Amino acid sequence: MSVTREHLRYLHQRIPSQKRKGPGNKMLDYIDSRQVMSLLDAVLGPENWQDHYREVAGKIYCDLLVRVEGEWITKSDCGSESKIEGEKGQASDAFKRAAVKWGVGRFLYPKTQEQKSFKYKLPKSPEPTHIKPALSQDQENERQARIEALGMLAGEKKLTSTLMARCKSQFKCAPADLSLSQLPDLEQLIGNWEGDAA
């Protein structure tokens, strides 16, 4: 099984939770580490995730690795020591906290209405660049010859700036990058031009 970024979305899904008493006897929802393991196995496959533990300044950290599109990516967090299970509870907590960074169990954390409706600003996707279809050598020679002839004709009519502007506005490219299918429009424009240069 190969994990893609699409698979990671399913780690955010809501799974059955349990109740326990928190500070001030407030009831809190939680999931246990075995539920997290089961979700990782189901969504990613057991061969596509690993957990490793290390101690830093008395704290146990969990490094949770997921193989995404063939590359291992690590997200880490430390745990709080459990009053019941001690160090074992700290490791379990570190595992669950690291899993939260992958999206597991985020539904447990309450949000205000403002947080729910907030829209994050996202980077814009780059505009697609123009890619000319592959040409045979004869077609490429023809294309270059026609572009050269068009440039000479534009120069004679003092329309070089017009040619440059039209290429940029209509085809988003320089004259040297015009394709064979784009040339006829500009050849007709420059050939039939009777007015002054723009």
Secondary structure, 3 states (H helix, E strand, C coil): CCCCHHHHHHHHCCCCCEEEECHHHCEEEECCHHHHHHHHHHHHCHHHEEEEEEEECCEEEEEEEEEECCEEEEEEEECCCECCCEHHHHHHHHHHHHHHCCCCCHHHCCCCHHHHHCCCCCCCCCCCCCCCCCCCHHHHHHHHHHHHHHHHHHHHCCCHHHHHHHHHHHHCCCHHHCCCCCHHHHHHHHHHCCCCCC
